[in-house]
């Protein structure tokens, strides 16, 4: 799941793939703003055919956290 999320981040947010690990912090390491986050979440929802609840995003800190949430929502 991490690899798919990483690939979407790379293509949507133009982030260098080598900088992304499961421990990469979305806000402090990547400096993702709210507009970037909305665009990224929209791509993930479309790719996986899911809806990510807004309140679920509040606890997401890392790329790994996000991948775990998506994995949970796709089961």
HELIX and SHEET records of a PDB file:
HELIX    1   1 UNK A    2  UNK A   13  1                                  12    
HELIX    2   2 UNK A   17  UNK A   19  5                                   3    
HELIX    3   3 UNK A   34  UNK A   48  1                                  15    
HELIX    4   4 UNK A   54  UNK A   57  1                                   4    
HELIX    5   5 UNK A   63  UNK A   74  1                                  12    
END                                                                             
